[in-house]
Amino acid sequence: MDRAILVTIDFNDGLVDYHENELKNLAQTNDITSVYFIRQKLTTPKVGYYVGKGKLDEIKMAIDTMDATIVIFNDELSPSQIRNLESYLNISVIDRSMLILNIFASRAKTNEAMIEVELAQLKYMLPRLVGLKRSLSRQGGGFNAKGPGEKQIELDRRKIEKRIHKLNEDLKKIMVMRKNRRKNRTDKVVCLVGYTNAGKSSLMNALINSFSSEKKTVEAEDLLFKTLTTQSRNITINNDSFILTDTVGFVDKLPHHLVNSFKSTLEEILDADLLIHVVDASNSNYNLQIETTNNVLSELKALDIPMIYAFNKADLLDEQFFPPYDNSILISTKDYQNINLLANMIKERIFESKIRLTLLIPFDKGNLVNYLIQNEKIIDKKYINEGYLLIVDIHKNNLKKYEEYIYIKRL
């Protein structure tokens, strides 16, 4: 097992302890033991070595004293920084992005997730081939980069670029298939989003156990990035059904290549009628985690989707907690506190604006039927002499569009 020196910059924002602890957790998830912590107060990282010359010498001394095998920096390093640091320290150097990518690679199980992770890894590695050679191609022990790793580092740049092109094409095909599936879906969709390990999968299981006849729960553990594959279940609350979807968790400084590569998976969020933003209320820095999640949602252009904040882990709170937003609720997935109340909030939010109508659409208005299929919920459809007879749940705001087609049964 690797023994790591962790290096963090203190930007004097009061968050250095939080960032350092999160880096330690990321390292631990990669089976790396953190043996020493080094901080430097800076307004911005140094261009050449990330930290100053004095800190470099301190790192070098700590490597010898602590018998360290690797140094981890709590930011994404540039290719030149990796080369400079490995040359000066004579030890393997990796950054936060590589730690996260490696965790994702170890969690990827489906073909889609493996394509997305490998694509992100290769895009990250391509400009860093020289600097990463020590970290990715050492023989025997040491940090084990999962995914392309040593096998890909031996390929030339042209072959890596060719592989990236192939993975991009594979991902485009998957995105087309996903889009077609979503287009044919008529049910309401509720997506769980939030910071990694906030309890999204646990909340999904609580709703499944309470409101699903199948009781087919998802895997949920106290681990970073446990869920990479989108999981969906049908939930029914007082005869109203919707699809509940669990998505990948987010983290501060999530590698840009990873967000781009996971667009196929994350696009599920864009088709949601409602987002449940799960927040770890027991974490003193939950505001930062909310901001991180919302920044990714903004990048995906998903912030316009209605949202409920579910502040989880109420069972871990010592003091009374008041959720800071109007559209929020305090819950516990451990003892099911307020799970029924959350379910009612979901139901009110996604079904309150619906009205059920019987419509008679003439056969020459097929485009209107297609529009209804794509934008409203078709309950029943049949043909009579005059045209298409549809029972539809529609948005009240759209009532004027269909008024002239409302069917009144003849006596």
Secondary structure, DSSP 8 states (H G I E B T S, - for coil): --EEEEEEEE-SSS-HHHHHHHHHHHHHHTT-EEEEEEEEE-SS-BTTTBS-HHHHHHHHHHHHHTT-SEEEESS---HHHHHHHHHHH-SEEEEHHHHHHHHHHHH--SHHHHHHHHHHHHHHHGGGHHHHHHHHH-SSSS----SSHHHHHTS-HHHHHHHHHHHHHHHHHHHHHHHHHHHT--SEEEEEEEBTTSSHHHHHHHHHHHH-SS-------SSTT---S-EEEEEEETTEEEEEEE---B-TT--HHHHHHTHHHHHHHHT-SEEEEEEETTSTTHHHHHHHHHHHHHHTT-TTS-EEEEEE-GGG-SS----SSTTEEE-BTTTTBTHHHHHHHHHHHHHTTEEEEEEEE-GGGHHHHHHHHHHSEEEEEEEETTEEEEEEEEEGGGHHHHGGGB-----
